[in-house]
Amino acid sequence: MRPATVQDMGHVGEILAQGFGNKFGIAFGRRVDRAPRVLAQIEQLKLERKISALFIAEANERPVGVIELADRPEQPNDSWQQLRIMRQEIGLLYTLRAAIGLLLLYEENPGDEDTAYVCQIAVDAAFRGYGIGRKLLKRAEEWTLARGKQNLALHVAANNRACRLYERFGFQLKNKSEEWLTGRLFGIRTWLYMVKNVRAPTRLD
């Protein structure tokens, strides 16, 4: 487990595109093959501008898992720069399509001064089931404590199998919302907002 570097961005883009393949497929449409490249550039932008923190898990000397964390909401200029990357790679019409889809799918960091936020977490399909997701969350917990925060939060689709992992790691449901549009477009209608107090003990089971 280590902080990501610019040299990791190709792997990061591939892992994220694979981890959210169905959703990116709908959002990017016919340009879905460019999703890894677009994501790699966006994550590099965030890394260089310190918009968020990015950590990777390695196996066999290559990245196999990634987690992105933030402790403040993105600024408008940060979002604009990401849209510029998308426009250059997939064109204006597909950028509008993808931007609408991704805005619906991913909640922004709520901006609570005492809360850090898991923006994204994904593990290479070939390495799932080996506890990598849990190790990534543990690193997120350590980062949250180091930032002087009390809580670690995330949004997740109610039908996502990762919900069980989050529950076992100590996340508790704080809010459930119904989004008709994401249900219509992506088949994901119910969203959970889960929070963990990082100063409380983590269950070991």
C-alpha positions in Angstrom: 0.0 0.0 0.0 1.5 3.4 -1.0 0.6 6.8 -2.4 0.0 6.8 -6.1 2.4 8.6 -8.5 2.0 10.0 -11.9 3.5 6.9 -13.3 0.6 4.8 -11.9 -2.1 6.7 -13.7 -2.4 4.3 -16.6 -3.1 1.4 -14.2 -5.4 3.6 -12.1 -7.5 4.5 -15.1 -7.8 0.8 -16.1 -8.8 -0.3 -12.6 -11.4 2.4 -12.2 -12.9 1.8 -15.6 -13.1 -1.9 -14.9 -14.5 -1.5 -11.4 -17.3 0.7 -12.7 -17.5 -0.8 -16.2 -21.3 -1.0 -16.5 -21.8 2.6 -15.3 -19.1 4.0 -17.5 -20.4 2.0 -20.4 -23.7 3.9 -20.1 -22.2 7.3 -19.4 -19.5 7.2 -22.2 -21.7 5.4 -24.8 -19.7 4.5 -27.9 -16.6 6.1 -26.5 -16.4 3.8 -23.5 -13.1 2.4 -24.8 -11.6 5.8 -24.0 -12.7 5.7 -20.3 -9.4 4.4 -18.9 -7.5 7.2 -20.7 -9.9 9.8 -19.6 -9.9 8.6 -16.0 -6.1 8.4 -15.9 -5.9 12.0 -17.0 -8.5 13.2 -14.5 -6.9 11.4 -11.6 -3.5 12.8 -12.6 -5.0 16.3 -12.6 -6.4 15.7 -9.1 -3.1 14.3 -7.9 -1.1 17.2 -9.3 -3.5 19.9 -8.0 -3.9 18.1 -4.6 -7.7 18.0 -5.1 -7.7 14.5 -3.5 -5.4 11.8 -2.1 -4.9 8.7 -4.1 -3.5 5.4 -2.8 -2.9 2.1 -4.5 -2.5 -1.5 -3.4 0.1 -3.6 -5.2 0.5 -7.3 -6.0 3.2 -8.8 -8.1 4.8 -5.3 -8.3 1.8 -3.7 -10.1 -1.2 -1.7 -8.9 -4.3 -3.9 -8.3 -6.5 -1.6 -6.2 -7.1 2.1 -5.8 -8.9 4.4 -3.4 -9.4 8.1 -3.8 -10.1 10.3 -0.7 -11.0 14.0 -0.2 -11.5 16.2 2.8 -13.0 19.2 1.0 -15.5 19.7 -1.8 -14.1 20.2 -5.3 -13.9 23.8 -6.5 -15.7 24.9 -9.7 -12.4 25.4 -11.6 -11.4 21.8 -10.6 -14.5 20.4 -12.2 -14.1 22.6 -15.3 -10.6 21.3 -15.9 -11.9 17.7 -15.7 -14.6 18.5 -18.3 -11.9 20.0 -20.6 -10.0 16.7 -20.5 -13.2 14.8 -21.4 -14.0 17.2 -24.2 -10.5 16.7 -25.7 -10.8 13.0 -25.5 -14.4 12.2 -26.4 -15.9 15.3 -27.9 -18.5 17.8 -26.7 -21.6 15.7 -27.1 -20.2 12.6 -25.4 -18.7 14.9 -22.7 -22.2 16.3 -21.9 -23.6 12.8 -21.8 -20.9 11.5 -19.6 -20.9 14.5 -17.3 -24.7 14.2 -16.7 -24.4 10.5 -16.0 -21.4 10.8 -13.7 -22.9 13.7 -11.8 -26.0 11.6 -11.1 -23.9 8.5 -10.1 -21.4 10.1 -7.8 -22.3 12.4 -4.9 -19.9 15.2 -4.1 -18.0 15.4 -0.9 -20.6 16.7 1.5 -18.1 19.2 2.9 -18.5 18.4 6.6 -15.4 19.9 8.2 -15.1 16.8 10.5 -15.5 14.2 7.7 -13.3 12.8 5.0 -14.9 11.2 2.0 -14.2 8.1 -0.1 -14.6 9.4 -3.7 -13.8 6.1 -5.4 -12.6 2.6 -4.5 -12.0 -0.3 -6.9 -10.0 -3.5 -7.1 -8.8 -5.4 -10.2 -11.3 -8.2 -10.8 -8.5 -10.8 -10.8 -7.5 -9.8 -7.3 -10.9 -9.6 -5.6 -11.6 -11.8 -2.6 -8.1 -11.3 -1.1 -8.9 -8.6 1.4 -7.5 -5.8 -0.8 -10.7 -3.7 -0.4 -10.4 -3.9 3.4 -6.7 -2.9 3.3 -7.6 0.1 1.1 -10.3 1.2 3.7 -7.8 0.7 6.5 -5.4 3.1 4.7 -8.3 5.5 4.2 -9.0 5.4 8.0 -5.3 6.1 8.8 -5.4 9.1 6.3 -8.6 10.4 7.9 -7.1 10.3 11.4 -3.9 12.0 10.2 -6.0 14.8 8.8 -7.6 15.3 12.2 -11.0 14.2 11.0 -13.6 12.3 13.1 -15.5 10.5 10.3 -15.0 8.7 7.0 -18.0 8.7 4.7 -19.1 7.3 1.3 -22.1 6.8 -1.0 -22.9 3.4 -2.4 -25.7 1.9 -4.4 -27.9 -0.2 -2.2 -27.5 -3.3 -4.4 -23.7 -3.1 -4.4 -22.1 -6.2 -2.9 -19.5 -3.9 -1.3 -22.1 -2.8 1.2 -21.4 -5.9 3.3 -17.7 -5.0 3.4 -18.5 -1.5 4.5 -20.8 -2.7 7.3 -18.1 -5.1 8.6 -15.5 -2.4 8.5 -17.7 -0.3 10.8 -19.6 2.0 8.4 -23.2 2.8 9.6 -26.1 3.9 7.4 -26.9 7.6 7.9 -29.2 8.2 5.0 -31.0 6.4 2.2 -32.2 8.3 -0.9 -34.3 7.4 -3.9 -33.1 8.8 -7.2 -35.6 8.2 -10.0 -33.3 9.4 -12.8 -30.4 7.1 -11.9 -32.8 4.3 -11.6 -34.1 5.0 -15.1 -30.7 5.5 -16.7 -28.5 3.1 -14.8 -30.7 0.7 -12.9 -29.5 2.2 -9.6 -32.3 3.9 -7.7 -31.5 3.5 -4.1 -28.4 5.1 -2.7 -26.9 4.8 0.8 -24.8 7.4 2.7 -22.6 5.5 5.1 -20.3 6.9 7.8 -17.7 5.5 10.1 -16.3 7.1 13.2 -12.6 6.4 12.7 -11.9 6.8 16.4 -14.1 3.9 17.3 -12.6 0.3 17.2 -12.9 -1.6 13.9 -14.6 -5.1 14.0 -12.2 -7.9 13.2 -14.7 -10.5 11.8 
